[in-house]
């Protein structure tokens, strides 16, 4: 069976026998009292990889953004300017920040002009703009215009906070037409060539790196203040020792083999896109990102896609019916990993073309 529902893009699985041992799964105390073994080294490596000055680890992006946005709301009179297409994790965290005194205003998905107007309104009201978005949107297969967002944040004395869960481990520095992913897997900061204390990045390592924990990366002052004041680090368990070991192993393997995996991944995604477009579907977006969605060229889309999904399931192919970021219209989606091969992909086109 070919499974295209697994988002571990680089194919990392972290079997127990592949990791160093650990004398205890958890320390029994919060991170504010003691970091899990290896956590500081992993955080430093992630800061270096992503191009940030400092970083710290957390159990999940929900812990991270819930905590960070509440801190920002309490530390200054803030207006959270939230991309309307943001993933639910950021939506929930923004809702939590409202209880801490933040004001939340949404702006149109990936619309830098609308954001700039929101930021000007916030400044006129005596509020600090905190721009909140995803670095990459799988709903429309597009990177957010982070360079524009960062300029708006800098010009308004604000802060750009983004979730880079999708891009970390896949995108990297110096992308071009022959290598649209770029190099290194450092994520959106590297891909856009961005940096500075007015930007903070949070991401889960559960996608490309296959380790279920999160990293907050940014300027030394922001990360240091977060570590000192974090309610999560005080009241929640830190990432388990085994998960930290998995993150360290993933970073080491990324350094040695990541480029080969990303080249393989790119070729597989390009093969899928070409095959399904020739079979009569339209690909969503232009980037050959590992999460790919397709639409039929004729209506009714919902019935057509349901039939396609059923036909794939009957043939042993697991795909997804998903919704985009701009409405409820369904799409047929495939998550490609470096563990796939041409033999997984080529039969899909024949199954789709049968319709």
N, C-alpha and C positions, 0 to 999 in steps of 0.2 A: 504494500500500500504506500502511495506517495502522499506524504503529509505536508501540506502547505499552510499549516496553522501555527507553526512554531516560530516565534520571533527572536530566537537566539541566532542572530544573523551570521555570526562567524562560526557557528557550529560547536561552540564550547559547551561541555556538559559537566565537567568536574566530578567524575566518579571518585568515591572516597579513596580508592587505592592510588589515584593520581595526585592526591594532595598530601602535604606534610601532616603528620598526626597532631592532635591537640589534646592536652591533658584534661580539659573541661570545656563544655560547649558554651557556657556563659560564666561570667565572673560573679554573678549574683549581686552586682551593685551597678548603679548608673554610671554613664560615661564621665559625668562631672567628677567622680571620685577616682576612676581608673579606666583608661582606654583599653580595649581588647588588644591582646598581643598582635603586633603587626599593623594596627590601625593607623598609627602616625606615619609609618613608612608608605602604606598604601595611599594615604591622603596626599603625601608629598609627591608621590609618583603621578597621581592623577592631576595635581596642580601643574606639574611640569608638562604632562601630556597635553592638557587642554589649553595651556598658555596663560594660566592664571597665577597670581602671586602666592596664593594660599588656598588650602582646602581642608575640609573636615568630613568625616563619614557619619551617616545616619541610617536608621533601619529602613526607611523608605522615602519616596518623594512626598508622600502625604505628610509624614512627620516633618520633613524638611520645609515644605512650602507653608504648611499650617503655622509652623513656628516662626519662620522668617517673616511672613507677611504680617503677623501679629506684632512681632518686634518692631518692624518698620512703622506700623501704625501707631505704636505707643511712643516711639522715640521722637517723632516729629509729626506735625499736622500733615497728613499725607492724603493724596488722591490716588487710588489704585486705578490705573487706566488699563483695562483688561481687554485683550483681543477677544472679540465675540466668538471666534472659532476655537478658543482654547480648550484643551482636553479637560475632562471633568475634574481631575485632581486639582488643577489650578482654579477651577470654578469653586470647588468646595473650600479651598484654602482662602480664596477671596471672601467667601461668605463668612468664614471664621474671623477674618480681619475686621469685618464690619462691627462685630461685637467688641472689638478693641478700639473702636473709634475711627476706623478708616472710612472714607467715602469711596465707593466703587462706581466707575463709569465705564461702559463698554464702548469700543469703537469697532468699525467694520473690519472684518477679517483681512489682515495684510494690507490695510489702507493707511499708508504713512501720512497722507495729507489729513485724513480725519483724525489721526492720532495727534498730529502737530496742533490742530485746533483745540483738541481736548487739553493738551498740555498748556497752551496759552491761557485757556480758561482757568485751569487750576492755579497757575501762577498769579493771575489777576485776583484770585480768591484767597491768596496767601497760603496756598497748599503746595507741598512738594510732590511733583509727579513721580509715581512709581509705575513704570510700564511693565506689564506682565503678559507674557505670551509663550508659545511653544517655539523652539528653534526650527523645527521641521514639522510640517503638517502632513500626515499620511492621508488625510481626508481629501486633499486636493493635490497631493504629491508635489508640494512646493516648499522651498525654504522661506521662512519669514524674512522680510527685508530688514535684517538686524542692523545693517550699517546705517540705514535711515533712522531706525528706532534709537540706536546709540547716539547719533548726532542730536536727535531731539532731546534725549535724556540729558546729554552734556550741556546743551544750550539753555535748558530750563532749570539747571541745578538739580536734576532729578536722578533717577536710577533706573536702569534696565534690568529686569529679572526675567530669566527665561528657563524653560524646561528643555533640556537637550537629550532627553532619554532616547529618542529615536536616532539621533545623529552620532552620539558618542560611540566610538569604535568603528563607525562606517565612514563618515566624512572626515576630512583632514586638510592639511595645508596645500596650497598651490594647485587647486583643481584646474583642469583644462579639458579640451574636447576629447583628448585621447584617454584621460583619466578623470572623469567627472567627480569621482569620490575624493580626489586629492590623495594626500599621503599621510600616514601615521595614525589615523583614527582618532585624532584629538577632538573631534567634534566641530560645532559651528563656529566657535571663536577662531579656531585655526582656519576653517574653510572660508570665512569672511575676512580673515586677517584683522580681527578686532582685539582690543584689550583696553584696560584702564579701570580705575577704581569706581567708575560710574556703571559698571556692568557686573552682575552676579549670575552665575550659571548653576543650576541644579540639575541632576540627572540620576536616573536609576542605571545600575550596571546590569540589570536583568536582561536587557536585550542583547546587544552584540557581545558583551562579555560574560553573559550567563550567570552572573552573581547577584542575588537578590538583596542589594543594599543600595544606598544612595550617597552621592557626593554633593556638597556645596562648595563651589570654587569662586573666588573673586579676590578683591583687594584684601591686603593684610588687616586693615582696620575693620572692614565689614565682617570678615570671617572671625577675627579675634573677638569682636563684640558679640557675635552670634554664639561662639563657644562659651563665653562668659555668662550670657544672659539666657541661654536656651532652656525653655521649659522641658523640651524633649530630652535633653541631656540630663536633666535633673530628675524627671519623673518617669521616664521610659527606659527599658532595657536598650543597651547599644546593640549594634549588629553582632550576631553570634560569632564566636572565634572561628568556627568552620567556614562561615561565609566570608569573613575577612581573608582567610587563607585562599579561598576560591578567587577572590578579587585580585590578590597578589599574584596568583598563578596565571590568571587571565592577562594581567598587564605584562608579565614576563613573556608569555607566549605571543602576545600582540607584538612585542618588540622584536621577537625572533622570526615569527611566521605571519604576522598580520598582513603584510603587503601581499604575500602570495594568496592568502585567503580572500582579500578584497578584490584582487584581480580575477580570481575564480568566480567570486560572487557576481561581479559586474558582468562577466561573460554569460553567466547563467540567466541573469535578469534580462539582458539584451536578447538572449535566445527566446525567452518566454514572451517578451513584448513582440518581437518579430513574428513568432509563430501565431499568436492569438490575433494580431492585427490582420495577418494574411487569412486567418480563419473567419474573419468577419466582425471582430470586436474592435472597439475604440479604446485605447489606453488613456487613463486619466493622467494628465500632466506629462511633462517631457523628460524628467530625470529618471534614469534607470535605478531608482532606489529599491532596496530589497522588498519593501511592501508595495505591491502593484495591484491596481484596481482597473477593471474593465467594464465598459458599457456596451450594450447591443446598439447596432446602428438603426434599428427599427423598433417601433413601439408595438405592443406594450412592454416596457422594460421589465417590470416586476415579474410578469408571467414568464417571459423569455429567460430571465436569469434564474428563476426558481427551477425551471425545467433543466437548464444547463447544470445547475448545482446538483440536482437529483441524478442527472446522467453521470456526472463525475463521481458522485458517491457510489453509485451502482458499479462503477468501474474500479472502485478502490482508491479514488483520489479525494483527499480531504482539502477542500477550499472553504472560503468564507463568503457569506452574503453580508455586506456592510453598508453603512450609510456614509455619505460624504459630509463635509463640514458646512455645506451651503444649502442643505435641505434633506428631506427624507428619502430621496430617490435611491433605490438600491444599486449596488455594484457587486460584481464578482471579484473577490480579492484573493491574492496569493502572497504568502510570506515565503520568500526564497532564502535559503541558507547555503553556506559553503559546503554543507554535507549533501546537498542535492547533486544530481548529475543529469546529463542530457537525456538519459533513459527515463528519468522522472518527468521531464518536461515535454518531450516530443509527442507522446501519446495524447496529451491534453488538446493539442490543436486538432487532431483527428476527431476527438470526441465533440469538440465545439463545432467543427465544420459539419458534422452529421445533422445538426439542427436545421 
